[in-house]
């Protein structure tokens, strides 16, 4: 469960930071090139949803593997 939650949190932070960076770069380019920048809200929501789904899928595989491990065997090699 911990691996899964960490993957979701990291995925969401990456998605949010990517959206913020995309908006800032878009406004920066619009100021340099002198054109009007509009934020496509549907595309932004789609990007956030995609990051969420990818984080869930990427977090499930290690979480399932970690759930199947014996804690004693896992800690033996550390």
N, C-alpha and C positions, 0 to 999 in steps of 0.2 A: 504494500500500500504506500509506503514511503517513497519508493522509486517512482511510482505512478504519479503521486502528487508533485514530486519534484519536477518531473517531466512536464506536467501541465503548467506549473508555475513558470518554469523557464521558457516554455513555448509561448505562453501569454505575454511574458515580459518582452520576448523577442518580437512578437507580433505588434505589441503596442509601440515599442521603440522603432520598429520598422515603419509603422504608419506615421509616427511623429517625424521621423527623419525624412520620409517621402514628402510630407507636407512642407517641411522647412526647405528642402531642396527645390520643390516646385515653386514656392514663393521666391526663393533666391533666383532661380532661372527667370521667373517672370519679371523680376526687378531689373535684371541685367538685359534681357532681350526685349523688354518693354511690351509684354503681352499680358492679357488677363488670365490669371490662373483660377480655375474653379476646382473645387474639391468634389470628386465623384463619390458621393456618400455610399452608393451601392457597392462600388468597387472597394471602398475602405471597409465596409462591413464584410464583404466577401473575403478580403484578405485576412481580417481578424478571425472569421469563421474557419478559413483554411488553416491558419496557424493553430487554432484550437484542435481541429481534427487531426492534424499531423502530430501534434503533441500527444494526443490520446493514443494514437496508433503506435508512435515511437516509444511511449511509456509502457504500453501493455506488454511488450515482449520481454524487457528486462524484469518487469514486475512479476510476470508469470514464472520466469526462470528463478527469480529470487524466492518466490513462495514455495517452490518445489525443493529448495536446498535445505539440508539439515544444518541448523545453526552451529553445531559443534564442528562439523566438517568444514564449514565456511570459515570459521575463526581459527582453525588449526594451522592454516598456512600463512596467517598474518603475523 
